[in-house]
Amino acid sequence: MPSPKDMKLQIAYTMLTNPMFEGMFASMWGEDQVPKRPDSLVDESIAEFVKRRSGGNKKPVENIISAVLHGIYAGDVNQLSARSLMSELWAWEGEYGSLTQGMVRSRRARGGGPPQPPQPYADGAVSQELGERANNASIYTFQNGGMQAFPDALERVIREQKNAVIKTETRVSGIARSEDGKSIQIKTSNKQPAQSYSHVLSTLPAHQLAPLVDIPALALIPYVTVMTVSLYFTNPDLVPTPGFGYLIPQSVPFSQNPEFALGVVFDSHATPDIDAGTGTKLTVMLGGHYWDGRSEKELPTPEEGQKMAERVLERHLGIKEKPDVVRARLHKKCIPQYTVGHHQRLQSVDAAIKRQFGRRLSVGGAWVDGVGVNDCIRSGVFQGMTLEKGYTGLELALDGKEELKAKLPYGLVA
């Protein structure tokens, strides 16, 4: 793969000669001549979309795009939705007939007039700086406490508020609209009487919210299970080529990836300033869509996960040393899958919330408009700042950019 440090000619040569990019330039050159999709086609898989726009070339999907989707969604390129995950490209084809024309015209539109000064959000509760910093961030790291530092900080801020109460070990068992329609009643697992609230903001995963409300479409949003195995070696020179790591495409045969690994992150190089420790730190990601349909008993134990990760590192990187420290964690149903038809499912959930809860319930989280930390932050900001406006939270995925710009702080809409 080309490195960002390579000269332009080196990058061009690598992309022209590397088998991974086979046929890509020919497909890009002829994309403008591929017929537009029929109006009756409302969604399709990313694999089918890219192959169709590439004139039938399967290589970009198998070698590159499937690997990228492994790293973000741990998902299957043949199942994930083009309309939901490649929404801009999908819109370009629908409006202009091709991706090439869409790219050209969108650039012209962005550069066609003098730059407009950013308009601060009317409520002023979230600063322009926050919006810009969130929009420009791609990786979140914390020097003390890891990612747990984020929820811990949120907890401290909430507990400092006089009008906020955090209830732990209290599972919600039901959400229903009151008979007069003026509130929402929450039932909990502590056998106390249902409590009434003017509004409810849910950030539960779709599969956990589904049994609490009568909205069948929620149960149709699938999730995948992933195991992460973090390994530490005192030897600091185990990685042959420093970098962020690598992702494994679906074109890799079973014989080279029997563990169903999705990718490996070189933590020592990707986030070198997190701690002062030396040595080599690696994280192996396993499972995802490869484990779809497996029962609880068929999922690996932490001990089995460690052995699988060690085999991956030996086969791919030639690392035969035993790690000094290992942490293997199984994350069950951790990443929602935006499979074909996801947009229509969200439309169904949106309509049901308005009909059943009178705009007093809003939803957010990784199943709405992106699985990354940034996406979830934006979802939470949207919920909090539009509390009294009766939005469902799904506008992030269902509305156009211009509509969202009027509803979100500057910088939170790309």
C-alpha positions as CSV (number, residue, x, y, z in Angstrom):
1,M,0.0,0.0,0.0
2,P,1.2,3.5,-0.7
3,S,2.4,5.6,2.3
4,P,1.4,9.3,2.8
5,K,5.1,10.0,2.9
6,D,5.7,8.7,-0.6
7,M,6.1,11.1,-3.5
8,K,3.1,11.5,-5.9
9,L,4.9,9.5,-8.6
10,Q,5.7,6.7,-6.1
11,I,2.0,6.6,-5.1
12,A,0.9,6.5,-8.7
13,Y,3.3,3.7,-9.5
14,T,2.2,1.7,-6.5
15,M,-1.4,2.0,-7.4
16,L,-0.8,1.0,-11.0
17,T,1.3,-2.0,-10.2
18,N,-0.1,-3.3,-6.9
19,P,-2.6,-6.2,-7.6
20,M,-4.9,-4.8,-4.9
21,F,-5.8,-1.9,-7.3
22,E,-6.3,-4.1,-10.4
23,G,-8.8,-2.6,-12.8
24,M,-9.6,0.4,-10.6
25,F,-8.4,3.1,-12.9
26,A,-10.1,1.6,-16.0
27,S,-13.4,1.5,-14.0
28,M,-13.0,5.1,-12.8
29,W,-12.3,6.2,-16.3
30,G,-15.4,4.6,-17.7
31,E,-17.8,5.3,-14.7
32,D,-19.4,8.2,-16.5
33,Q,-20.7,5.9,-19.2
34,V,-22.5,3.5,-16.9
35,P,-26.3,3.9,-17.1
36,K,-28.1,5.5,-14.1
37,R,-29.9,3.1,-11.8
38,P,-33.7,2.6,-12.4
39,D,-36.0,4.8,-10.3
40,S,-37.5,1.6,-8.8
41,L,-34.2,0.8,-7.1
42,V,-34.5,2.3,-3.6
43,D,-31.4,0.6,-2.1
44,E,-28.7,-2.0,-2.8
45,S,-25.6,-3.4,-1.1
46,I,-22.4,-1.5,-1.3
47,A,-20.9,-4.4,-3.2
48,E,-23.6,-4.3,-5.9
49,F,-23.5,-0.5,-6.1
50,V,-19.8,-0.2,-6.6
51,K,-19.6,-3.1,-9.0
52,R,-22.5,-1.6,-11.0
53,R,-20.8,1.8,-11.2
54,S,-17.5,0.1,-12.0
55,G,-18.9,-1.6,-15.0
56,G,-18.9,-5.0,-13.3
57,N,-15.4,-4.8,-11.8
58,K,-15.3,-6.8,-8.5
59,K,-11.7,-6.0,-7.5
60,P,-12.3,-2.7,-5.7
61,V,-15.0,-4.3,-3.6
62,E,-13.2,-7.4,-2.8
63,N,-9.8,-6.0,-2.2
64,I,-10.3,-2.5,-0.7
65,I,-13.9,-1.6,0.2
66,S,-14.6,-4.8,2.1
67,A,-11.5,-4.2,4.2
68,V,-12.5,-0.7,5.0
69,L,-15.9,-1.8,6.1
70,H,-14.3,-4.5,8.3
71,G,-12.5,-1.8,10.1
72,I,-15.5,0.5,10.7
73,Y,-18.6,-1.8,10.9
74,A,-17.1,-5.3,11.1
75,G,-19.7,-5.9,8.4
76,D,-20.2,-7.7,5.1
77,V,-19.9,-5.5,2.0
78,N,-22.5,-7.7,0.4
79,Q,-25.1,-6.8,3.0
80,L,-24.4,-3.2,4.0
81,S,-26.5,-0.5,2.5
82,A,-25.2,1.8,-0.2
83,R,-28.0,4.3,0.4
84,S,-27.2,4.6,4.1
85,L,-23.4,4.3,4.2
86,M,-22.6,6.0,0.8
87,S,-25.4,8.5,0.9
88,E,-23.7,11.2,-0.9
89,L,-22.5,8.9,-3.8
90,W,-26.0,7.4,-3.9
91,A,-27.5,10.9,-4.2
92,W,-25.0,11.9,-6.9
93,E,-26.1,9.0,-9.1
94,G,-29.8,9.8,-8.5
95,E,-29.4,13.5,-9.3
96,Y,-26.7,13.6,-12.0
97,G,-26.6,10.1,-13.4
98,S,-23.0,9.3,-12.4
99,L,-20.6,9.7,-9.6
100,T,-18.1,11.5,-11.8
101,Q,-20.7,14.2,-12.7
102,G,-21.8,14.4,-9.1
103,M,-18.2,15.0,-7.9
104,V,-17.6,17.7,-10.6
105,R,-20.8,19.5,-10.0
106,S,-20.6,19.4,-6.2
107,R,-17.1,21.0,-6.4
108,R,-18.4,23.7,-8.6
109,A,-21.3,24.3,-6.2
110,R,-19.0,24.6,-3.2
111,G,-16.6,27.0,-5.0
112,G,-19.2,29.0,-7.0
113,G,-19.5,31.9,-4.6
114,P,-17.7,33.8,-1.9
115,P,-17.4,31.9,1.4
116,Q,-20.2,32.6,3.8
117,P,-19.3,33.3,7.4
118,P,-20.5,30.6,9.8
119,Q,-23.8,31.3,11.5
120,P,-23.8,30.5,15.2
121,Y,-26.6,28.2,16.5
122,A,-29.5,30.2,17.7
123,D,-29.6,28.8,21.2
124,G,-25.9,29.4,21.7
125,A,-25.6,26.4,24.0
126,V,-23.0,24.7,22.0
127,S,-20.1,26.9,20.8
128,Q,-18.8,27.1,17.2
129,E,-15.5,25.8,18.5
130,L,-17.0,22.6,19.7
131,G,-18.7,22.0,16.4
132,E,-15.6,22.6,14.4
133,R,-13.4,20.4,16.7
134,A,-15.9,17.6,16.6
135,N,-16.2,17.8,12.8
136,N,-12.4,17.8,12.3
137,A,-11.6,14.9,14.8
138,S,-11.1,11.4,13.4
139,I,-9.6,9.5,16.4
140,Y,-10.4,9.9,20.1
141,T,-7.7,9.0,22.6
142,F,-7.3,9.6,26.3
143,Q,-4.0,9.5,28.2
144,N,-5.5,8.5,31.5
145,G,-8.2,5.8,31.7
146,G,-8.6,5.0,28.0
147,M,-12.0,5.5,26.5
148,Q,-13.6,5.0,29.9
149,A,-12.4,8.5,30.7
150,F,-15.1,9.9,28.4
151,P,-18.2,8.4,30.2
152,D,-16.5,9.1,33.6
153,A,-16.2,12.8,32.7
154,L,-19.8,12.9,31.6
155,E,-20.9,11.4,34.9
156,R,-19.0,14.0,36.9
157,V,-20.6,16.8,34.9
158,I,-24.1,15.4,35.3
159,R,-23.7,14.7,39.0
160,E,-22.7,18.4,39.5
161,Q,-26.1,19.5,38.1
162,K,-28.7,20.2,40.8
163,N,-31.5,19.1,38.5
164,A,-30.1,15.8,37.5
165,V,-30.1,12.3,39.1
166,I,-28.3,9.2,37.9
167,K,-29.9,5.9,38.7
168,T,-27.6,2.9,38.4
169,E,-28.6,-0.7,38.4
170,T,-32.0,0.3,37.3
171,R,-33.1,-1.4,34.1
172,V,-36.0,0.1,32.1
173,S,-38.7,-2.5,31.5
174,G,-41.3,-0.4,29.6
175,I,-41.9,2.9,27.9
176,A,-45.4,4.0,27.2
177,R,-47.4,7.2,26.5
178,S,-49.7,8.3,29.3
179,E,-53.5,8.1,28.7
180,D,-53.8,11.8,28.4
181,G,-50.9,12.0,26.0
182,K,-49.1,14.7,28.1
183,S,-46.2,12.6,29.3
184,I,-44.3,9.3,28.9
185,Q,-44.3,6.7,31.6
186,I,-41.2,4.7,32.4
187,K,-41.4,1.3,34.1
188,T,-38.2,0.0,35.8
189,S,-37.0,-3.3,37.1
190,N,-37.1,-2.2,40.8
191,K,-40.9,-2.9,41.0
192,Q,-41.6,0.8,41.8
193,P,-44.7,2.5,40.2
194,A,-44.1,3.9,36.7
195,Q,-42.7,7.4,36.7
196,S,-44.0,10.1,34.3
197,Y,-41.7,12.4,32.3
198,S,-42.4,15.2,29.8
199,H,-39.8,13.8,27.4
200,V,-37.6,10.7,27.1
201,L,-34.3,10.6,25.3
202,S,-33.2,7.1,24.6
203,T,-29.7,6.1,23.6
204,L,-30.3,2.4,24.0
205,P,-29.1,0.1,21.2
206,A,-32.0,-0.8,18.8
207,H,-32.1,-4.4,20.0
208,Q,-32.5,-3.3,23.6
209,L,-35.1,-0.6,22.8
210,A,-37.2,-3.0,20.7
211,P,-38.8,-5.0,23.6
212,L,-39.7,-1.8,25.4
213,V,-41.9,-0.2,22.7
214,D,-44.2,-1.4,20.0
215,I,-42.1,-0.6,17.0
216,P,-41.3,-3.8,15.1
217,A,-38.7,-2.2,12.8
218,L,-36.3,-1.8,15.7
219,A,-35.9,-5.5,16.0
220,L,-35.0,-5.7,12.3
221,I,-31.7,-3.8,12.8
222,P,-29.0,-6.5,13.1
223,Y,-25.9,-6.3,15.3
224,V,-22.5,-8.1,15.1
225,T,-20.3,-9.5,17.9
226,V,-16.6,-8.6,17.9
227,M,-13.7,-9.9,20.0
228,T,-10.7,-7.5,20.6
229,V,-7.4,-9.0,21.7
230,S,-4.8,-6.5,23.0
231,L,-1.3,-7.9,23.2
232,Y,1.8,-6.3,24.8
233,F,5.4,-7.3,24.0
234,T,8.4,-5.9,25.7
235,N,10.3,-6.1,22.4
236,P,9.7,-2.7,20.7
237,D,10.8,-3.8,17.2
238,L,8.2,-6.5,16.3
239,V,6.3,-4.5,13.6
240,P,8.1,-4.8,10.3
241,T,6.6,-1.7,8.8
242,P,5.4,1.0,11.2
243,G,1.9,2.4,10.6
244,F,-1.6,2.5,11.8
245,G,-2.1,-1.2,11.1
246,Y,-3.9,-3.2,8.4
247,L,-7.4,-4.4,7.6
248,I,-8.2,-7.8,6.0
249,P,-10.5,-7.8,3.0
250,Q,-13.0,-10.5,2.3
251,S,-11.0,-11.6,-0.8
252,V,-8.4,-13.2,1.6
253,P,-9.0,-17.0,1.5
254,F,-10.0,-19.0,4.5
255,S,-6.6,-20.8,4.5
256,Q,-4.9,-17.4,5.2
257,N,-7.5,-16.2,7.7
258,P,-9.2,-19.2,9.5
259,E,-9.5,-17.1,12.7
260,F,-11.9,-14.7,10.9
261,A,-9.7,-11.7,11.8
262,L,-11.0,-8.3,10.6
263,G,-7.7,-6.4,11.1
264,V,-4.8,-5.5,13.3
265,V,-4.1,-2.1,14.9
266,F,-0.4,-1.2,15.7
267,D,-1.3,0.7,18.9
268,S,2.4,1.5,19.5
269,H,2.6,3.5,16.3
270,A,-1.1,4.6,15.9
271,T,-1.3,6.2,19.3
272,P,2.3,6.5,20.6
273,D,1.6,9.3,23.1
274,I,-1.1,7.5,25.1
275,D,1.3,6.3,27.8
276,A,5.0,6.3,28.5
277,G,5.4,2.6,28.1
278,T,7.9,1.1,25.6
279,G,7.5,-2.2,23.7
280,T,5.0,-3.2,21.0
281,K,1.3,-3.0,21.6
282,L,-1.1,-4.6,19.1
283,T,-4.8,-5.1,18.9
284,V,-6.4,-7.9,16.8
285,M,-10.1,-7.7,15.9
286,L,-11.9,-10.9,15.3
287,G,-15.4,-12.0,14.2
288,G,-18.0,-9.5,13.2
289,H,-20.2,-10.7,10.3
290,Y,-18.2,-13.9,10.1
291,W,-19.8,-15.0,13.4
292,D,-23.4,-14.2,12.3
293,G,-25.7,-17.1,13.4
294,R,-23.3,-18.5,16.0
295,S,-24.8,-19.5,19.3
296,E,-23.4,-18.3,22.6
297,K,-21.5,-21.6,23.0
298,E,-19.9,-21.2,19.6
299,L,-18.2,-17.9,20.4
300,P,-14.6,-18.1,21.6
301,T,-13.5,-17.8,25.2
302,P,-10.8,-15.2,26.1
303,E,-8.2,-18.0,26.1
304,E,-9.2,-19.2,22.7
305,G,-9.2,-15.6,21.4
306,Q,-5.6,-15.1,22.6
307,K,-4.5,-18.2,20.7
308,M,-6.3,-17.1,17.6
309,A,-4.7,-13.6,17.8
310,E,-1.3,-15.1,18.2
311,R,-1.8,-17.3,15.1
312,V,-2.9,-14.2,13.1
313,L,0.2,-12.3,14.1
314,E,2.6,-15.2,13.4
315,R,1.0,-15.8,10.0
316,H,0.7,-12.2,8.8
317,L,3.6,-10.5,10.6
318,G,6.0,-13.3,11.4
319,I,5.7,-12.6,15.2
320,K,6.5,-15.8,17.0
321,E,7.3,-14.3,20.4
322,K,4.8,-14.8,23.2
323,P,3.1,-11.6,24.6
324,D,3.9,-10.5,28.1
325,V,0.4,-9.2,28.7
326,V,-2.9,-10.0,26.9
327,R,-6.4,-8.7,27.3
328,A,-9.2,-10.4,25.3
329,R,-12.7,-9.0,25.4
330,L,-15.9,-10.3,23.7
331,H,-18.2,-7.5,22.7
332,K,-21.6,-9.0,22.1
333,K,-23.9,-7.2,19.7
334,C,-21.7,-4.2,19.8
335,I,-22.0,-2.7,16.2
336,P,-25.3,-2.1,14.4
337,Q,-25.4,-3.1,10.8
338,Y,-26.8,-0.7,8.3
339,T,-27.9,-3.5,6.0
340,V,-29.9,-3.0,2.8
341,G,-33.2,-1.3,3.6
342,H,-31.9,0.5,6.7
343,H,-33.2,3.9,5.5
344,Q,-36.7,2.5,5.1
345,R,-36.5,0.9,8.6
346,L,-35.6,4.3,10.1
347,Q,-38.5,5.9,8.3
348,S,-40.8,3.3,9.9
349,V,-39.3,3.9,13.4
350,D,-39.6,7.7,12.8
351,A,-43.3,7.5,11.9
352,A,-44.1,5.1,14.8
353,I,-42.5,7.4,17.4
354,K,-44.5,10.4,16.1
355,R,-47.7,8.3,16.1
356,Q,-47.3,6.6,19.4
357,F,-45.4,9.1,21.6
358,G,-46.6,12.5,20.2
359,R,-43.0,13.7,19.7
360,R,-42.1,13.2,23.3
361,L,-39.6,10.4,22.6
362,S,-36.3,10.9,20.8
363,V,-33.7,8.2,20.0
364,G,-30.0,8.4,19.4
365,G,-26.9,6.3,19.3
366,A,-24.8,4.2,16.9
367,W,-27.8,2.8,15.0
368,V,-29.0,6.2,13.8
369,D,-26.4,8.0,11.7
370,G,-23.0,6.4,12.2
371,V,-21.2,4.1,14.6
372,G,-18.2,6.3,15.4
373,V,-17.6,8.3,18.6
374,N,-18.1,11.5,16.6
375,D,-21.4,10.3,15.2
376,C,-22.7,9.4,18.6
377,I,-21.7,12.7,20.1
378,R,-23.5,14.5,17.3
379,S,-26.5,12.3,17.9
380,G,-26.5,13.2,21.6
381,V,-26.0,16.9,20.9
382,F,-28.9,16.9,18.5
383,Q,-31.2,15.2,21.0
384,G,-30.3,17.5,23.8
385,M,-30.5,20.7,21.8
386,T,-33.8,19.9,20.2
387,L,-35.6,18.6,23.2
388,E,-38.5,21.0,23.1
389,K,-38.9,20.9,19.3
390,G,-40.4,17.5,19.1
391,Y,-37.8,15.9,16.9
392,T,-37.4,12.1,16.9
393,G,-33.6,12.2,16.6
394,L,-33.8,10.3,13.3
395,E,-33.7,13.5,11.3
396,L,-29.9,13.1,11.3
397,A,-30.3,10.2,9.0
398,L,-33.5,11.1,7.1
399,D,-33.2,14.9,6.5
400,G,-31.0,16.6,3.8
401,K,-28.0,18.7,4.7
402,E,-29.7,22.0,4.3
403,E,-32.5,21.0,6.6
404,L,-30.0,19.8,9.2
405,K,-27.9,23.0,9.0
406,A,-30.9,24.9,10.4
407,K,-31.2,22.4,13.3
408,L,-27.6,21.8,14.4
409,P,-24.6,23.9,15.6
410,Y,-22.2,25.1,13.0
411,G,-19.6,22.4,12.2
412,L,-21.7,19.4,13.2
413,V,-23.0,19.1,9.6
414,A,-20.2,18.3,7.2
